[in-house]
């Protein structure tokens, strides 16, 4: 009997022991540290700056504007990138900083070339000739330089050209945009005079929205964007005015012809009444005072006019445009 009890107890203890062993958690191995989670080294941070400057240079057109310098810089970039990836802790900061300057110089010089082309499309009497000559000389010198010059030297020369041209573009273009704003408003008034907002609602709204967008760009110093949108709005308003005016003239001519026919018919009817008047009511012919059509109610055309001159943005744009034009006129008088 005792042996039986001992067997039972042994079985119970065995079960608890096995359960206890089974519930013991297995120690977890530490997860490997991800490369992305590591703090970037000084060289890796500088490489990111190089890549940002490279992207900006490409977007500005450096590859086409300065093909040899761009190719030489690209070669250095690929070599340095491979070196950083092979040994992230090595100090390549000086070489990487030089690359940043090289790419930035090509970005600035490319933008300077674009501004030069824009200036050459302007009236020579409207801009500072000395500033233009300074920018042209600086840009020509930059174009004569090659990869043997340091990044700092290239960037300094590019900034000279960019700065000289930028003075002309900002000063001249601000006044030009201001004048384009006035022209767009005049074109809108003409469009409103022929009720273009009713006849061509979609196109009219598009032009009005462009004008408002231009005002917003003007006050936030996106002068080039403002100029282009004012110009586009002006052209749409002018087209609307001409189109609607012609359509109205054609419609008026058709109406005049219809009136003439009605008058002729009325004259014929009057002669017939005199020679052979109707003495009894004829089926299908209404009495003189009959209302043949119900009265139609039309929307007020003035309600279709979109106001583009009210609001803080419009008021600010108006004042800044007037000031820019005034300064430009004084500058022209002084020449």
Residue frames as qw, qx, qy, qz and C-alpha x, y, z in Angstrom:
[[0.000, 0.887, 0.462, 0.000, 0.00, 0.00, 0.00],
 [0.301, -0.803, 0.108, 0.503, 2.82, 2.36, 0.93],
 [0.440, -0.122, 0.595, 0.662, 4.57, 1.52, -2.28],
 [0.242, 0.650, 0.645, 0.320, 1.42, 2.49, -4.17],
 [0.123, -0.952, -0.210, 0.186, 1.26, 5.91, -2.45],
 [0.430, -0.580, 0.351, 0.596, 4.96, 6.48, -3.04],
 [0.429, 0.210, 0.667, 0.572, 4.44, 5.75, -6.74],
 [0.117, 0.846, 0.496, 0.158, 1.61, 8.23, -6.98],
 [0.276, -0.893, 0.009, 0.354, 3.62, 10.97, -5.22],
 [0.496, -0.306, 0.510, 0.632, 6.60, 10.34, -7.45],
 [0.350, 0.501, 0.644, 0.460, 4.39, 10.71, -10.52],
 [0.044, -0.946, -0.319, 0.037, 2.97, 14.03, -9.25],
 [0.384, -0.753, 0.226, 0.484, 6.44, 15.47, -8.52],
 [0.517, 0.003, 0.609, 0.602, 7.63, 14.33, -11.94],
 [0.245, 0.747, 0.543, 0.296, 4.77, 16.22, -13.64],
 [0.184, -0.962, -0.094, 0.179, 5.51, 19.46, -11.72],
 [0.525, -0.499, 0.404, 0.558, 9.19, 19.14, -12.50],
 [0.460, 0.276, 0.627, 0.565, 8.53, 18.75, -16.19],
 [0.088, 0.895, 0.413, 0.146, 6.11, 21.71, -16.18],
 [0.351, -0.863, 0.082, 0.354, 8.67, 23.84, -14.37],
 [0.523, -0.245, 0.529, 0.622, 11.36, 22.95, -16.87],
 [0.359, 0.522, 0.631, 0.449, 9.07, 23.63, -19.78],
 [0.029, -0.943, -0.329, -0.031, 8.10, 27.14, -18.54],
 [0.494, -0.590, 0.141, 0.623, 11.65, 28.37, -18.17],
 [0.473, 0.863, 0.034, -0.176, 12.08, 31.12, -20.85],
 [0.825, 0.148, 0.164, 0.520, 14.89, 30.71, -23.31],
 [0.276, -0.672, 0.070, 0.683, 17.42, 33.51, -23.21],
 [0.579, 0.783, 0.225, 0.018, 17.10, 35.74, -26.31],
 [0.658, -0.014, 0.186, 0.730, 20.14, 36.61, -28.36],
 [0.005, -0.688, -0.074, 0.722, 20.72, 40.38, -28.85],
 [0.634, 0.701, 0.325, 0.028, 19.50, 41.63, -32.24],
 [0.619, 0.062, 0.203, 0.756, 22.23, 42.74, -34.61],
 [0.023, -0.688, -0.127, 0.714, 22.61, 46.53, -34.83],
 [0.584, 0.679, 0.410, 0.172, 21.23, 47.85, -38.15],
 [0.500, 0.063, 0.160, 0.849, 23.59, 50.01, -40.24],
 [0.035, -0.658, -0.374, -0.652, 20.72, 52.48, -40.79],
 [0.542, -0.780, -0.312, -0.024, 20.30, 52.91, -37.03],
 [0.673, -0.246, -0.089, 0.691, 23.92, 53.99, -36.54],
 [0.026, -0.902, -0.058, 0.428, 24.77, 57.67, -36.24],
 [0.718, 0.640, 0.045, 0.270, 26.25, 58.84, -39.57],
 [0.665, -0.306, 0.019, 0.681, 29.90, 59.74, -39.46],
 [0.026, -0.729, 0.066, 0.681, 31.29, 63.16, -40.41],
 [0.088, -0.233, 0.714, 0.654, 32.21, 61.87, -43.88],
 [0.104, 0.434, 0.879, 0.170, 28.75, 60.39, -44.42],
 [0.046, 0.800, 0.403, -0.442, 27.12, 63.69, -43.45],
 [0.032, -0.614, 0.342, 0.711, 29.37, 65.57, -45.87],
 [0.154, 0.040, 0.865, 0.476, 28.61, 63.04, -48.61],
 [0.142, 0.672, 0.719, -0.104, 24.90, 63.81, -48.18],
 [0.025, 0.803, 0.036, -0.594, 25.70, 67.53, -48.69],
 [0.133, -0.331, 0.679, 0.642, 27.61, 66.65, -51.85],
 [0.165, 0.330, 0.894, 0.255, 24.64, 64.71, -53.19],
 [0.109, 0.804, 0.480, -0.335, 22.26, 67.62, -52.50],
 [0.018, -0.718, 0.261, 0.645, 24.60, 70.07, -54.26],
 [0.195, -0.106, 0.835, 0.503, 25.01, 67.63, -57.15],
 [0.209, 0.569, 0.795, 0.014, 21.23, 67.32, -57.56],
 [0.084, 0.856, 0.208, -0.465, 20.81, 71.12, -57.61],
 [0.117, -0.540, 0.528, 0.645, 23.59, 71.48, -60.21],
 [0.214, 0.154, 0.889, 0.374, 22.00, 68.88, -62.48],
 [0.161, 0.732, 0.643, -0.158, 18.58, 70.55, -62.19],
 [0.011, 0.828, -0.036, -0.559, 20.16, 73.90, -63.14],
 [0.752, 0.658, 0.014, -0.036, 21.60, 72.36, -66.32],
 [0.325, -0.772, 0.505, 0.210, 25.27, 72.01, -65.30],
 [0.728, -0.027, 0.641, 0.241, 25.83, 68.86, -67.33],
 [0.567, 0.666, 0.394, 0.283, 24.96, 70.66, -70.57],
 [0.033, 0.998, -0.042, 0.045, 26.41, 74.06, -69.67],
 [0.088, -0.784, 0.612, -0.057, 29.80, 72.87, -68.42],
 [0.962, 0.086, -0.194, -0.169, 30.25, 69.30, -69.71],
 [0.641, 0.383, -0.543, 0.383, 33.99, 68.91, -69.05],
 [0.107, -0.425, 0.548, -0.712, 33.96, 70.40, -65.57],
 [0.795, -0.196, 0.145, -0.555, 30.87, 68.37, -64.72],
 [0.922, 0.170, -0.348, -0.017, 32.47, 65.13, -65.99],
 [0.414, 0.411, -0.605, 0.541, 35.67, 65.75, -63.99],
 [0.362, -0.359, 0.450, -0.733, 33.65, 66.50, -60.86],
 [0.905, -0.064, -0.078, -0.414, 31.51, 63.40, -61.37],
 [0.765, 0.272, -0.543, 0.214, 34.66, 61.25, -61.51],
 [0.115, 0.358, -0.613, 0.694, 35.88, 62.68, -58.19],
 [0.634, -0.245, 0.197, -0.707, 32.41, 62.22, -56.69],
 [0.933, 0.027, -0.288, -0.214, 32.27, 58.51, -57.60],
 [0.602, 0.301, -0.602, 0.429, 35.76, 57.89, -56.22],
 [0.096, -0.330, 0.521, -0.781, 35.05, 59.67, -52.95],
 [0.773, -0.185, 0.013, -0.607, 31.67, 58.02, -52.55],
 [0.892, 0.087, -0.443, 0.020, 33.30, 54.60, -52.91],
 [0.378, 0.335, -0.601, 0.620, 36.00, 55.59, -50.37],
 [0.396, -0.316, 0.357, -0.785, 33.41, 56.68, -47.80],
 [0.893, -0.085, -0.125, -0.424, 31.39, 53.50, -48.27],
 [0.792, 0.203, -0.529, 0.227, 34.54, 51.39, -47.88],
 [0.493, -0.149, -0.527, 0.675, 35.71, 53.20, -44.72],
 [0.177, -0.823, -0.423, -0.336, 33.02, 55.38, -43.19],
 [0.559, -0.759, -0.135, 0.306, 35.27, 56.52, -40.33],
 [0.603, 0.049, 0.171, 0.778, 38.02, 57.90, -42.54],
 [0.016, -0.755, -0.189, 0.628, 38.25, 61.70, -42.65],
 [0.429, 0.312, 0.553, 0.642, 37.41, 62.85, -46.19],
 [0.014, 0.818, 0.436, -0.375, 35.86, 66.15, -45.14],
 [0.109, -0.611, 0.268, 0.737, 38.25, 68.43, -47.09],
 [0.098, -0.027, 0.792, 0.602, 37.78, 66.60, -50.39],
 [0.045, 0.585, 0.808, 0.047, 34.01, 66.39, -49.89],
 [0.034, -0.785, -0.244, 0.569, 33.76, 70.11, -49.06],
 [0.091, -0.401, 0.504, 0.760, 35.65, 70.85, -52.28],
 [0.075, 0.270, 0.877, 0.391, 33.11, 68.76, -54.21],
 [0.019, 0.741, 0.602, -0.297, 30.21, 70.67, -52.63],
 [0.044, -0.702, 0.086, 0.705, 31.78, 73.95, -53.78],
 [0.114, -0.156, 0.730, 0.656, 32.33, 72.62, -57.31],
 [0.051, 0.488, 0.848, 0.202, 28.74, 71.50, -57.73],
 [0.036, -0.799, -0.412, 0.436, 27.43, 74.74, -56.21],
 [0.115, -0.513, 0.322, 0.788, 29.62, 76.75, -58.59],
 [0.057, 0.103, 0.807, 0.578, 28.11, 74.96, -61.58],
 [0.006, -0.674, -0.732, 0.097, 24.60, 75.54, -60.23],
 [0.078, -0.774, -0.147, 0.611, 25.25, 79.29, -59.76],
 [0.114, -0.366, 0.532, 0.755, 27.00, 79.64, -63.12],
 [0.091, 0.335, 0.863, 0.368, 24.17, 77.80, -64.90],
 [0.021, -0.794, -0.557, 0.240, 21.62, 80.13, -63.32],
 [0.139, -0.654, 0.144, 0.730, 23.81, 83.10, -64.29],
 [0.140, -0.038, 0.731, 0.666, 23.77, 81.92, -67.94],
 [0.031, 0.595, 0.792, 0.133, 19.97, 81.66, -67.83],
 [0.094, -0.824, -0.298, 0.472, 19.69, 85.18, -66.41],
 [0.203, -0.413, 0.419, 0.783, 22.10, 86.52, -69.05],
 [0.098, 0.268, 0.801, 0.527, 19.84, 85.15, -71.78],
 [0.060, -0.759, -0.638, 0.115, 16.80, 86.70, -70.10],
 [0.182, -0.724, -0.031, 0.664, 18.52, 90.09, -69.79],
 [0.192, -0.199, 0.589, 0.760, 19.56, 90.03, -73.44],
 [0.041, 0.502, 0.788, 0.353, 15.87, 89.72, -74.32],
 [0.138, -0.800, -0.423, 0.402, 15.10, 92.94, -72.45],
 [0.303, 0.907, 0.081, 0.281, 15.29, 96.51, -73.74],
 [0.670, 0.115, -0.287, 0.675, 18.93, 97.61, -73.12],
 [0.017, -0.536, 0.090, -0.839, 17.71, 100.99, -71.93],
 [0.681, -0.564, -0.165, -0.437, 15.85, 99.37, -69.03],
 [0.893, -0.394, -0.115, 0.182, 18.80, 97.83, -67.16],
 [0.327, -0.861, 0.333, 0.203, 22.18, 98.71, -65.67],
 [0.758, 0.587, -0.279, 0.048, 24.80, 98.22, -68.40],
 [0.038, 0.675, -0.669, 0.310, 27.70, 98.26, -65.91],
 [0.668, -0.238, 0.612, -0.348, 26.16, 95.43, -63.92],
 [0.909, 0.374, 0.092, -0.160, 25.59, 93.47, -67.13],
 [0.524, 0.696, -0.464, 0.160, 29.22, 93.95, -68.22],
 [0.264, -0.559, 0.699, -0.359, 30.44, 92.90, -64.78],
 [0.825, -0.019, 0.478, -0.299, 28.35, 89.72, -64.87],
 [0.833, 0.542, -0.088, -0.068, 29.43, 88.92, -68.44],
 [0.267, 0.715, -0.605, 0.227, 33.11, 89.33, -67.59],
 [0.463, -0.401, 0.701, -0.366, 32.78, 87.13, -64.49],
 [0.893, 0.179, 0.323, -0.258, 30.88, 84.43, -66.37],
 [0.699, 0.647, -0.304, 0.022, 33.44, 84.38, -69.19],
 [0.014, 0.637, -0.714, 0.291, 36.23, 83.95, -66.66],
 [0.702, -0.176, 0.592, -0.353, 34.35, 81.10, -64.97],
 [0.897, 0.396, 0.097, -0.173, 33.92, 79.35, -68.33],
 [0.499, 0.700, -0.492, 0.136, 37.67, 79.60, -68.92],
 [0.346, -0.535, 0.698, -0.328, 38.44, 77.83, -65.65],
 [0.739, 0.093, -0.632, -0.216, 38.74, 74.05, -65.34],
 [0.856, -0.443, -0.259, -0.063, 39.05, 71.33, -62.71],
 [0.635, 0.168, -0.368, 0.658, 42.58, 72.45, -61.83],
 [0.160, -0.494, 0.183, -0.835, 40.97, 75.37, -59.93],
 [0.035, -0.086, -0.862, 0.498, 39.73, 74.68, -56.43],
 [0.107, -0.616, -0.768, -0.137, 36.07, 74.42, -55.61],
 [0.212, -0.724, -0.320, 0.573, 36.28, 77.64, -53.59],
 [0.139, -0.339, 0.353, 0.861, 37.81, 79.54, -56.55],
 [0.026, -0.280, -0.786, -0.550, 35.16, 78.25, -58.94],
 [0.173, -0.693, -0.690, 0.118, 32.34, 79.12, -56.56],
 [0.198, -0.618, -0.123, 0.751, 33.64, 82.65, -55.92],
 [0.049, -0.156, 0.515, 0.842, 33.78, 83.35, -59.66],
 [0.115, -0.430, -0.824, -0.351, 30.31, 81.90, -60.28],
 [0.199, -0.707, -0.566, 0.374, 28.83, 83.99, -57.47],
 [0.136, -0.416, 0.127, 0.890, 30.27, 87.17, -59.01],
 [0.100, -0.093, -0.672, -0.728, 28.44, 86.48, -62.27],
 [0.237, -0.534, -0.809, -0.064, 25.25, 85.38, -60.55],
 [0.222, -0.611, -0.415, 0.637, 25.21, 88.41, -58.23],
 [0.041, -0.282, 0.256, 0.924, 25.70, 90.94, -61.03],
 [0.211, -0.204, -0.730, -0.618, 22.97, 89.48, -63.21],
 [0.260, -0.520, -0.795, 0.175, 20.62, 88.97, -60.28],
 [0.085, -0.458, -0.234, 0.853, 20.68, 92.69, -59.49],
 [0.184, 0.133, -0.451, -0.863, 19.50, 93.45, -63.03],
 [0.305, -0.266, -0.856, -0.322, 16.88, 90.71, -63.18],
 [0.234, -0.522, -0.715, 0.402, 15.34, 91.49, -59.81],
 [0.018, -0.464, -0.125, 0.877, 15.30, 95.24, -60.32],
 [0.223, 0.169, -0.509, -0.814, 14.20, 95.23, -63.94],
 [0.281, -0.230, -0.894, -0.264, 11.84, 92.28, -63.69],
 [0.081, -0.462, -0.684, 0.559, 10.06, 93.66, -60.62],
 [0.204, 0.456, -0.002, -0.866, 9.12, 96.79, -62.57],
 [0.280, 0.104, -0.739, -0.604, 8.29, 94.73, -65.68],
 [0.189, -0.329, -0.922, 0.073, 6.00, 92.50, -63.63],
 [0.043, 0.497, 0.452, -0.740, 4.38, 95.60, -62.16],
 [0.279, 0.351, -0.314, -0.837, 3.67, 96.95, -65.62],
 [0.279, -0.055, -0.892, -0.353, 2.36, 93.57, -66.74],
 [0.041, -0.409, -0.801, 0.436, 0.00, 93.65, -63.76],
 [0.216, 0.493, 0.128, -0.833, -1.42, 96.98, -64.92],
 [0.312, 0.235, -0.637, -0.664, -1.80, 95.64, -68.45],
 [0.182, -0.193, -0.964, -0.025, -3.61, 92.55, -67.17],
 [0.081, 0.489, 0.600, -0.628, -6.04, 94.70, -65.18],
 [0.286, 0.435, -0.193, -0.832, -6.75, 96.83, -68.24],
 [0.293, 0.079, -0.844, -0.443, -7.36, 93.70, -70.30],
 [0.071, -0.332, -0.900, 0.273, -9.74, 92.41, -67.63],
 [0.206, 0.492, 0.302, -0.790, -11.71, 95.65, -67.67],
 [0.351, 0.304, -0.517, -0.719, -12.13, 95.30, -71.42],
 [0.250, -0.087, -0.955, -0.133, -13.27, 91.69, -70.98],
 [0.030, 0.415, 0.725, -0.548, -15.74, 92.78, -68.30],
 [0.256, 0.385, -0.040, -0.886, -17.12, 95.45, -70.65],
 [0.520, 0.150, -0.601, -0.588, -18.37, 92.75, -73.04],
 [0.797, -0.257, 0.272, -0.474, -19.62, 90.50, -70.20],
 [0.504, 0.415, -0.756, -0.053, -16.94, 87.84, -70.83],
 [0.193, -0.210, 0.832, -0.476, -17.70, 86.34, -67.41],
 [0.710, 0.243, 0.392, -0.533, -21.11, 85.32, -68.74],
 [0.736, 0.548, -0.243, -0.314, -20.21, 84.37, -72.31],
 [0.710, 0.362, -0.570, 0.199, -16.96, 82.50, -71.50],
 [0.649, -0.704, 0.095, -0.272, -17.25, 81.63, -67.85],
 [0.946, -0.192, 0.039, 0.260, -14.55, 78.91, -67.69],
 [0.635, 0.398, -0.023, 0.662, -11.85, 80.89, -69.53],
 [0.118, -0.801, 0.040, -0.586, -12.72, 84.05, -67.60],
 [0.764, -0.630, 0.081, -0.108, -12.35, 82.27, -64.25],
 [0.895, 0.035, 0.010, 0.444, -9.03, 80.75, -65.37],
 [0.380, 0.596, -0.050, 0.706, -7.64, 84.20, -66.18],
 [0.401, -0.780, 0.065, -0.476, -8.90, 85.66, -62.90],
 [0.900, -0.425, 0.048, 0.087, -7.35, 82.81, -60.93],
 [0.765, 0.262, -0.027, 0.588, -4.05, 83.31, -62.75],
 [0.071, 0.748, -0.077, 0.656, -4.08, 86.99, -61.84],
 [0.656, -0.696, 0.097, -0.277, -4.66, 86.18, -58.16],
 [0.941, -0.133, 0.030, 0.309, -1.88, 83.60, -58.28],
 [0.538, 0.523, -0.052, 0.658, 0.42, 86.22, -59.80],
 [0.263, -0.808, 0.104, -0.516, -0.38, 88.68, -57.00],
 [0.859, -0.502, 0.097, -0.021, 0.50, 86.02, -54.44],
 [0.857, 0.136, 0.033, 0.496, 3.80, 85.28, -56.23],
 [0.273, 0.736, -0.039, 0.618, 4.61, 89.00, -56.49],
 [0.423, -0.792, 0.172, -0.405, 4.27, 89.71, -52.78],
 [0.884, -0.393, 0.237, 0.092, 6.32, 86.60, -51.89],
 [0.096, -0.774, 0.500, 0.377, 9.11, 87.77, -54.24],
 [0.611, 0.120, 0.720, 0.306, 8.64, 85.08, -56.87],
 [0.196, 0.643, -0.083, -0.736, 8.88, 87.88, -59.41],
 [0.095, 0.242, -0.789, -0.557, 9.52, 85.72, -62.45],
 [0.040, 0.339, 0.940, -0.005, 6.52, 83.52, -61.65],
 [0.152, 0.669, 0.425, -0.591, 4.37, 86.61, -61.10],
 [0.138, 0.512, -0.388, -0.754, 5.46, 88.11, -64.42],
 [0.072, 0.023, -0.909, -0.410, 4.60, 84.95, -66.35],
 [0.034, 0.491, 0.853, -0.175, 1.16, 84.60, -64.69],
 [0.153, 0.661, 0.177, -0.713, 0.27, 88.29, -65.18],
 [0.130, 0.376, -0.603, -0.692, 1.26, 87.94, -68.83],
 [0.039, -0.175, -0.960, -0.213, -0.83, 84.77, -69.27],
 [0.090, 0.606, 0.660, -0.434, -3.85, 86.36, -67.56],
 [0.142, 0.596, -0.113, -0.782, -3.52, 89.45, -69.77],
 [0.113, 0.196, -0.778, -0.586, -3.41, 87.35, -72.93],
 [0.001, -0.371, -0.929, 0.000, -6.49, 85.33, -71.93],
 [0.106, 0.672, 0.434, -0.591, -8.46, 88.46, -71.05],
 [0.134, 0.498, -0.370, -0.772, -7.46, 90.06, -74.38],
 [0.084, -0.018, -0.909, -0.407, -8.53, 86.95, -76.30],
 [0.042, 0.516, 0.813, -0.266, -11.83, 86.86, -74.42],
 [0.133, 0.634, 0.143, -0.748, -12.50, 90.50, -75.20],
 [0.176, 0.358, -0.585, -0.706, -11.85, 90.07, -78.92],
 [0.075, -0.140, -0.966, -0.206, -13.78, 86.80, -79.18],
 [0.049, 0.577, 0.725, -0.373, -16.83, 87.93, -77.23],
 [0.134, 0.579, -0.030, -0.804, -16.85, 91.32, -78.97],
 [0.177, 0.205, -0.727, -0.631, -16.89, 89.61, -82.37],
 [0.075, -0.311, -0.947, -0.020, -19.58, 87.17, -81.27],
 [0.080, 0.614, 0.504, -0.602, -21.70, 90.00, -79.93],
 [0.171, 0.469, -0.304, -0.811, -21.27, 91.93, -83.17],
 [0.164, -0.002, -0.883, -0.440, -22.34, 88.89, -85.19],
 [0.040, -0.464, -0.853, 0.234, -25.31, 88.34, -82.90],
 [0.112, 0.597, 0.227, -0.761, -26.30, 92.00, -83.16],
 [0.186, 0.296, -0.568, -0.745, -26.09, 91.84, -86.96],
 [0.147, -0.219, -0.944, -0.198, -28.33, 88.74, -86.97],
 [0.003, -0.567, -0.654, 0.500, -30.76, 90.51, -84.63],
 [0.147, 0.504, -0.100, -0.846, -30.84, 93.56, -86.88],
 [0.197, 0.080, -0.778, -0.591, -31.60, 91.37, -89.87],
 [0.113, -0.393, -0.908, 0.092, -34.39, 89.65, -87.96],
 [0.054, 0.582, 0.384, -0.714, -35.82, 93.03, -86.95],
 [0.165, 0.343, -0.419, -0.824, -35.72, 94.14, -90.54],
 [0.202, -0.136, -0.900, -0.360, -37.65, 91.04, -91.61],
 [0.070, -0.520, -0.760, 0.382, -40.20, 91.57, -88.83],
 [0.101, 0.534, 0.085, -0.835, -40.61, 95.17, -89.87],
 [0.211, 0.177, -0.652, -0.706, -41.08, 94.13, -93.49],
 [0.171, -0.308, -0.932, -0.083, -43.62, 91.47, -92.48],
 [0.014, -0.561, -0.558, 0.611, -45.46, 93.99, -90.33],
 [0.159, 0.415, -0.213, -0.870, -45.58, 96.43, -93.22],
 [0.230, -0.019, -0.832, -0.505, -46.95, 93.73, -95.52],
 [0.141, -0.432, -0.867, 0.205, -49.55, 92.75, -92.92],
 [0.058, 0.524, 0.294, -0.797, -50.57, 96.37, -92.47],
 [0.240, 0.252, -0.484, -0.803, -51.12, 96.74, -96.21],
 [0.242, -0.189, -0.921, -0.240, -53.15, 93.53, -96.23],
 [0.056, -0.482, -0.707, 0.515, -55.31, 94.76, -93.35],
 [0.177, 0.451, 0.000, -0.875, -56.08, 97.87, -95.31],
 [0.351, 0.212, -0.621, -0.668, -56.93, 96.09, -98.55],
 [0.684, -0.165, -0.633, -0.323, -58.58, 92.98, -97.11],
 [0.230, -0.431, 0.605, -0.629, -59.16, 93.27, -93.33],
 [0.301, -0.159, -0.937, 0.075, -60.19, 90.25, -91.23],
 [0.448, -0.403, -0.053, -0.797, -63.69, 90.61, -89.86],
 [0.890, -0.358, -0.086, -0.268, -63.89, 87.33, -87.93],
 [0.456, -0.639, 0.619, -0.032, -61.56, 85.41, -85.60],
 [0.758, 0.408, -0.489, -0.138, -59.42, 82.88, -87.42],
 [0.920, -0.382, 0.078, 0.032, -58.35, 79.69, -85.66],
 [0.843, 0.052, 0.016, 0.535, -54.60, 79.67, -84.94],
 [0.273, 0.537, -0.040, 0.797, -54.22, 83.45, -84.91],
 [0.385, -0.455, -0.578, 0.557, -53.91, 84.95, -81.43],
 [0.023, -0.949, -0.303, -0.081, -55.39, 88.25, -80.40],
 [0.353, 0.756, -0.215, 0.508, -53.12, 91.30, -80.29],
 [0.323, -0.710, 0.408, -0.474, -52.87, 91.36, -76.48],
 [0.977, -0.160, -0.131, -0.051, -52.17, 87.60, -76.10],
 [0.316, -0.739, 0.595, 0.009, -49.07, 86.55, -74.09],
 [0.846, 0.369, -0.357, -0.147, -47.35, 84.09, -76.35],
 [0.684, 0.190, -0.571, 0.412, -44.28, 83.37, -74.16],
 [0.604, -0.742, -0.256, 0.139, -43.86, 83.46, -70.41],
 [0.054, 0.940, -0.274, 0.195, -41.51, 86.15, -69.15],
 [0.866, 0.041, -0.319, 0.382, -37.95, 84.92, -68.64],
 [0.376, -0.915, 0.147, 0.005, -35.76, 86.14, -65.81],
 [0.756, 0.448, -0.289, 0.380, -32.03, 86.45, -66.51],
 [0.690, -0.496, -0.185, 0.493, -29.15, 86.60, -64.01],
 [0.007, 0.983, -0.085, -0.161, -27.47, 89.96, -63.56],
 [0.791, 0.484, -0.188, 0.324, -24.30, 89.94, -65.74],
 [0.014, -0.792, 0.408, -0.454, -22.53, 92.04, -63.13],
 [0.803, -0.457, 0.314, -0.218, -22.73, 89.09, -60.73],
 [0.958, 0.207, 0.031, 0.197, -20.41, 87.15, -63.04],
 [0.305, 0.809, -0.334, 0.375, -17.60, 89.69, -62.64],
 [0.840, -0.298, -0.298, 0.342, -14.78, 88.29, -60.47],
 [0.158, -0.968, 0.151, -0.122, -13.15, 90.84, -58.18],
 [0.867, 0.108, -0.203, 0.442, -9.34, 90.54, -58.30],
 [0.259, 0.598, -0.189, 0.734, -8.48, 93.90, -56.74],
 [0.557, -0.676, 0.106, -0.470, -9.78, 93.45, -53.19],
 [0.942, -0.282, -0.133, 0.128, -8.02, 91.82, -50.27],
 [0.475, -0.791, 0.278, 0.266, -4.68, 92.20, -48.49],
 [0.693, -0.070, 0.520, 0.494, -2.64, 90.38, -51.14],
 [0.426, 0.685, 0.421, 0.414, -4.03, 92.44, -54.01],
 [0.134, -0.990, -0.041, -0.035, -3.53, 95.70, -52.11],
 [0.589, -0.613, 0.379, 0.366, 0.07, 94.79, -51.25],
 [0.648, 0.198, 0.533, 0.507, 0.83, 93.76, -54.84],
 [0.251, 0.876, 0.319, 0.260, -0.66, 97.01, -56.11],
 [0.285, -0.943, 0.136, 0.105, 1.50, 99.14, -53.78],
 [0.647, -0.413, 0.492, 0.411, 4.70, 97.18, -54.47],
 [0.597, 0.445, 0.503, 0.438, 4.13, 97.29, -58.22],
 [0.115, 0.966, 0.164, 0.165, 3.56, 101.04, -58.14],
 [0.446, -0.818, 0.291, 0.219, 6.73, 101.54, -56.07],
 [0.702, -0.114, 0.539, 0.451, 8.84, 99.36, -58.39],
 [0.473, 0.675, 0.416, 0.384, 7.58, 101.22, -61.47],
 [0.093, -0.995, -0.020, -0.034, 8.27, 104.58, -59.84],
 [0.571, -0.624, 0.412, 0.338, 11.84, 103.62, -58.91],
 [0.669, 0.174, 0.555, 0.462, 12.46, 102.29, -62.40],
 [0.310, 0.858, 0.309, 0.267, 11.16, 105.47, -64.00],
 [0.277, -0.936, 0.178, 0.125, 13.43, 107.61, -61.80],
 [0.673, -0.333, 0.524, 0.402, 16.35, 105.37, -62.73],
 [0.585, 0.486, 0.500, 0.414, 15.58, 105.79, -66.45],
 [0.093, 0.978, 0.135, 0.126, 15.36, 109.56, -66.12],
 [0.464, -0.798, 0.303, 0.236, 18.74, 109.66, -64.39],
 [0.759, 0.006, 0.478, 0.442, 20.46, 107.89, -67.31]]
